[in-house]
């Protein structure tokens, strides 16, 4: 039933292969770390401006 509704609504789902899934999770981890580092640096700059 779900596949029928997907076709009817034009929704296409993609199931990742195991290696693609592994690469996706590695990318997601790197992206999250990069965002966290950026936010830490931004907060550090804001507090440095307040002190100065």
Jmol script that loads the backbone (N, CA, C; Angstrom):
load data "model"
ATOM      1  N   UNK A   1       0.824  -1.192   0.000  1.00  0.00           N
ATOM      2  CA  UNK A   1       0.000   0.000   0.000  1.00  0.00           C
ATOM      3  C   UNK A   1       0.874   1.264   0.000  1.00  0.00           C
ATOM      4  N   UNK A   2       1.933   1.249   0.813  1.00  0.00           N
ATOM      5  CA  UNK A   2       2.819   2.411   0.887  1.00  0.00           C
ATOM      6  C   UNK A   2       3.503   2.691  -0.434  1.00  0.00           C
ATOM      7  N   UNK A   3       3.969   1.645  -1.112  1.00  0.00           N
ATOM      8  CA  UNK A   3       4.633   1.832  -2.402  1.00  0.00           C
ATOM      9  C   UNK A   3       3.659   2.399  -3.421  1.00  0.00           C
ATOM     10  N   UNK A   4       2.414   1.931  -3.367  1.00  0.00           N
ATOM     11  CA  UNK A   4       1.395   2.439  -4.285  1.00  0.00           C
ATOM     12  C   UNK A   4       1.169   3.932  -4.063  1.00  0.00           C
ATOM     13  N   UNK A   5       1.064   4.345  -2.803  1.00  0.00           N
ATOM     14  CA  UNK A   5       0.863   5.765  -2.501  1.00  0.00           C
ATOM     15  C   UNK A   5       2.069   6.594  -2.923  1.00  0.00           C
ATOM     16  N   UNK A   6       3.262   6.038  -2.750  1.00  0.00           N
ATOM     17  CA  UNK A   6       4.468   6.748  -3.188  1.00  0.00           C
ATOM     18  C   UNK A   6       4.426   7.012  -4.685  1.00  0.00           C
ATOM     19  N   UNK A   7       4.030   6.006  -5.443  1.00  0.00           N
ATOM     20  CA  UNK A   7       3.949   6.163  -6.897  1.00  0.00           C
ATOM     21  C   UNK A   7       2.850   7.160  -7.251  1.00  0.00           C
ATOM     22  N   UNK A   8       1.724   7.045  -6.572  1.00  0.00           N
ATOM     23  CA  UNK A   8       0.594   7.923  -6.835  1.00  0.00           C
ATOM     24  C   UNK A   8       0.947   9.386  -6.549  1.00  0.00           C
ATOM     25  N   UNK A   9       1.663   9.630  -5.464  1.00  0.00           N
ATOM     26  CA  UNK A   9       2.025  10.984  -5.068  1.00  0.00           C
ATOM     27  C   UNK A   9       3.309  11.474  -5.724  1.00  0.00           C
ATOM     28  N   UNK A  10       3.992  10.603  -6.432  1.00  0.00           N
ATOM     29  CA  UNK A  10       5.223  10.987  -7.106  1.00  0.00           C
ATOM     30  C   UNK A  10       6.413  11.053  -6.175  1.00  0.00           C
ATOM     31  N   UNK A  11       6.326  10.355  -5.054  1.00  0.00           N
ATOM     32  CA  UNK A  11       7.429  10.354  -4.093  1.00  0.00           C
ATOM     33  C   UNK A  11       8.391   9.240  -4.461  1.00  0.00           C
ATOM     34  N   UNK A  12       9.638   9.580  -4.532  1.00  0.00           N
ATOM     35  CA  UNK A  12      10.649   8.567  -4.846  1.00  0.00           C
ATOM     36  C   UNK A  12      11.564   8.424  -3.644  1.00  0.00           C
ATOM     37  N   UNK A  13      11.662   7.235  -3.148  1.00  0.00           N
ATOM     38  CA  UNK A  13      12.541   6.981  -2.014  1.00  0.00           C
ATOM     39  C   UNK A  13      13.784   6.267  -2.516  1.00  0.00           C
ATOM     40  N   UNK A  14      14.880   6.570  -1.886  1.00  0.00           N
ATOM     41  CA  UNK A  14      16.148   5.968  -2.270  1.00  0.00           C
ATOM     42  C   UNK A  14      16.731   5.284  -1.047  1.00  0.00           C
ATOM     43  N   UNK A  15      17.019   4.019  -1.188  1.00  0.00           N
ATOM     44  CA  UNK A  15      17.651   3.291  -0.100  1.00  0.00           C
ATOM     45  C   UNK A  15      19.157   3.271  -0.365  1.00  0.00           C
ATOM     46  N   UNK A  16      19.909   3.739   0.602  1.00  0.00           N
ATOM     47  CA  UNK A  16      21.356   3.804   0.434  1.00  0.00           C
ATOM     48  C   UNK A  16      21.970   2.415   0.535  1.00  0.00           C
ATOM     49  N   UNK A  17      23.014   2.200  -0.242  1.00  0.00           N
ATOM     50  CA  UNK A  17      23.787   0.977  -0.100  1.00  0.00           C
ATOM     51  C   UNK A  17      24.604   1.067   1.174  1.00  0.00           C
ATOM     52  N   UNK A  18      25.119  -0.044   1.638  1.00  0.00           N
ATOM     53  CA  UNK A  18      25.845  -0.039   2.915  1.00  0.00           C
ATOM     54  C   UNK A  18      27.050   0.907   2.883  1.00  0.00           C
ATOM     55  N   UNK A  19      27.800   0.917   1.784  1.00  0.00           N
ATOM     56  CA  UNK A  19      28.969   1.804   1.712  1.00  0.00           C
ATOM     57  C   UNK A  19      28.522   3.260   1.640  1.00  0.00           C
ATOM     58  N   UNK A  20      27.424   3.524   0.942  1.00  0.00           N
ATOM     59  CA  UNK A  20      26.908   4.886   0.878  1.00  0.00           C
ATOM     60  C   UNK A  20      26.414   5.340   2.240  1.00  0.00           C
ATOM     61  N   UNK A  21      25.800   4.432   2.972  1.00  0.00           N
ATOM     62  CA  UNK A  21      25.321   4.746   4.311  1.00  0.00           C
ATOM     63  C   UNK A  21      26.497   5.089   5.224  1.00  0.00           C
ATOM     64  N   UNK A  22      27.560   4.326   5.124  1.00  0.00           N
ATOM     65  CA  UNK A  22      28.763   4.588   5.925  1.00  0.00           C
ATOM     66  C   UNK A  22      29.334   5.962   5.590  1.00  0.00           C
ATOM     67  N   UNK A  23      29.438   6.268   4.307  1.00  0.00           N
ATOM     68  CA  UNK A  23      29.966   7.568   3.887  1.00  0.00           C
ATOM     69  C   UNK A  23      29.063   8.698   4.355  1.00  0.00           C
ATOM     70  N   UNK A  24      27.738   8.479   4.319  1.00  0.00           N
ATOM     71  CA  UNK A  24      26.800   9.493   4.776  1.00  0.00           C
ATOM     72  C   UNK A  24      27.018   9.806   6.245  1.00  0.00           C
ATOM     73  N   UNK A  25      27.158   8.764   7.075  1.00  0.00           N
ATOM     74  CA  UNK A  25      27.337   8.996   8.512  1.00  0.00           C
ATOM     75  C   UNK A  25      28.676   9.649   8.802  1.00  0.00           C
ATOM     76  N   UNK A  26      29.715   9.316   8.041  1.00  0.00           N
ATOM     77  CA  UNK A  26      31.011   9.980   8.207  1.00  0.00           C
ATOM     78  C   UNK A  26      30.886  11.464   7.860  1.00  0.00           C
ATOM     79  N   UNK A  27      30.205  11.768   6.757  1.00  0.00           N
ATOM     80  CA  UNK A  27      30.016  13.152   6.341  1.00  0.00           C
ATOM     81  C   UNK A  27      29.205  13.909   7.389  1.00  0.00           C
ATOM     82  N   UNK A  28      28.151  13.283   7.906  1.00  0.00           N
ATOM     83  CA  UNK A  28      27.294  13.940   8.889  1.00  0.00           C
ATOM     84  C   UNK A  28      28.082  14.266  10.157  1.00  0.00           C
ATOM     85  N   UNK A  29      28.972  13.345  10.566  1.00  0.00           N
ATOM     86  CA  UNK A  29      29.791  13.592  11.755  1.00  0.00           C
ATOM     87  C   UNK A  29      30.738  14.772  11.522  1.00  0.00           C
ATOM     88  N   UNK A  30      31.398  14.799  10.357  1.00  0.00           N
ATOM     89  CA  UNK A  30      32.307  15.901  10.045  1.00  0.00           C
ATOM     90  C   UNK A  30      31.556  17.227   9.978  1.00  0.00           C
ATOM     91  N   UNK A  31      30.364  17.207   9.387  1.00  0.00           N
ATOM     92  CA  UNK A  31      29.560  18.413   9.269  1.00  0.00           C
ATOM     93  C   UNK A  31      29.157  18.922  10.644  1.00  0.00           C
ATOM     94  N   UNK A  32      28.745  18.024  11.528  1.00  0.00           N
ATOM     95  CA  UNK A  32      28.331  18.419  12.874  1.00  0.00           C
ATOM     96  C   UNK A  32      29.513  18.999  13.646  1.00  0.00           C
ATOM     97  N   UNK A  33      30.674  18.380  13.525  1.00  0.00           N
ATOM     98  CA  UNK A  33      31.868  18.873  14.216  1.00  0.00           C
ATOM     99  C   UNK A  33      32.233  20.261  13.694  1.00  0.00           C
ATOM    100  N   UNK A  34      32.157  20.446  12.378  1.00  0.00           N
ATOM    101  CA  UNK A  34      32.478  21.748  11.791  1.00  0.00           C
ATOM    102  C   UNK A  34      31.524  22.820  12.293  1.00  0.00           C
ATOM    103  N   UNK A  35      30.235  22.494  12.365  1.00  0.00           N
ATOM    104  CA  UNK A  35      29.258  23.454  12.876  1.00  0.00           C
ATOM    105  C   UNK A  35      29.552  23.794  14.330  1.00  0.00           C
ATOM    106  N   UNK A  36      29.865  22.798  15.128  1.00  0.00           N
ATOM    107  CA  UNK A  36      30.147  23.037  16.539  1.00  0.00           C
ATOM    108  C   UNK A  36      31.377  23.927  16.713  1.00  0.00           C
ATOM    109  N   UNK A  37      32.407  23.671  15.933  1.00  0.00           N
ATOM    110  CA  UNK A  37      33.621  24.492  16.014  1.00  0.00           C
ATOM    111  C   UNK A  37      33.302  25.927  15.604  1.00  0.00           C
ATOM    112  N   UNK A  38      32.506  26.081  14.545  1.00  0.00           N
ATOM    113  CA  UNK A  38      32.115  27.421  14.108  1.00  0.00           C
ATOM    114  C   UNK A  38      31.330  28.156  15.173  1.00  0.00           C
ATOM    115  N   UNK A  39      30.412  27.469  15.831  1.00  0.00           N
ATOM    116  CA  UNK A  39      29.620  28.099  16.885  1.00  0.00           C
ATOM    117  C   UNK A  39      30.472  28.450  18.098  1.00  0.00           C
ATOM    118  N   UNK A  40      31.415  27.591  18.434  1.00  0.00           N
ATOM    119  CA  UNK A  40      32.314  27.877  19.552  1.00  0.00           C
ATOM    120  C   UNK A  40      33.142  29.116  19.242  1.00  0.00           C
ATOM    121  N   UNK A  41      33.670  29.204  18.018  1.00  0.00           N
ATOM    122  CA  UNK A  41      34.470  30.373  17.634  1.00  0.00           C
ATOM    123  C   UNK A  41      33.621  31.641  17.638  1.00  0.00           C
ATOM    124  N   UNK A  42      32.386  31.535  17.165  1.00  0.00           N
ATOM    125  CA  UNK A  42      31.498  32.696  17.138  1.00  0.00           C
ATOM    126  C   UNK A  42      31.195  33.169  18.555  1.00  0.00           C
ATOM    127  N   UNK A  43      30.905  32.242  19.449  1.00  0.00           N
ATOM    128  CA  UNK A  43      30.633  32.604  20.845  1.00  0.00           C
ATOM    129  C   UNK A  43      31.874  33.198  21.507  1.00  0.00           C
ATOM    130  N   UNK A  44      33.041  32.668  21.186  1.00  0.00           N
ATOM    131  CA  UNK A  44      34.290  33.183  21.737  1.00  0.00           C
ATOM    132  C   UNK A  44      34.515  34.624  21.279  1.00  0.00           C
ATOM    133  N   UNK A  45      34.243  34.892  19.990  1.00  0.00           N
ATOM    134  CA  UNK A  45      34.420  36.253  19.469  1.00  0.00           C
ATOM    135  C   UNK A  45      33.454  37.218  20.148  1.00  0.00           C
ATOM    136  N   UNK A  46      32.223  36.780  20.363  1.00  0.00           N
ATOM    137  CA  UNK A  46      31.229  37.645  21.009  1.00  0.00           C
ATOM    138  C   UNK A  46      31.640  37.962  22.439  1.00  0.00           C
ATOM    139  N   UNK A  47      32.116  36.970  23.182  1.00  0.00           N
ATOM    140  CA  UNK A  47      32.514  37.226  24.569  1.00  0.00           C
ATOM    141  C   UNK A  47      33.774  38.068  24.612  1.00  0.00           C
ATOM    142  N   UNK A  48      34.672  37.900  23.638  1.00  0.00           N
ATOM    143  CA  UNK A  48      35.879  38.715  23.599  1.00  0.00           C
ATOM    144  C   UNK A  48      35.533  40.182  23.349  1.00  0.00           C
ATOM    145  N   UNK A  49      34.524  40.433  22.507  1.00  0.00           N
ATOM    146  CA  UNK A  49      34.103  41.806  22.233  1.00  0.00           C
ATOM    147  C   UNK A  49      33.496  42.440  23.470  1.00  0.00           C
ATOM    148  N   UNK A  50      32.756  41.679  24.252  1.00  0.00           N
ATOM    149  CA  UNK A  50      32.134  42.206  25.460  1.00  0.00           C
ATOM    150  C   UNK A  50      33.178  42.572  26.508  1.00  0.00           C
ATOM    151  N   UNK A  51      34.236  41.781  26.591  1.00  0.00           N
ATOM    152  CA  UNK A  51      35.290  42.017  27.583  1.00  0.00           C
ATOM    153  C   UNK A  51      36.107  43.246  27.212  1.00  0.00           C
ATOM    154  N   UNK A  52      36.380  43.397  25.924  1.00  0.00           N
ATOM    155  CA  UNK A  52      37.228  44.504  25.450  1.00  0.00           C
ATOM    156  C   UNK A  52      36.579  45.830  25.494  1.00  0.00           C
TER     157      UNK A  52
END
end "model"
wireframe off; spacefill off
backbone 0.3
color backbone group
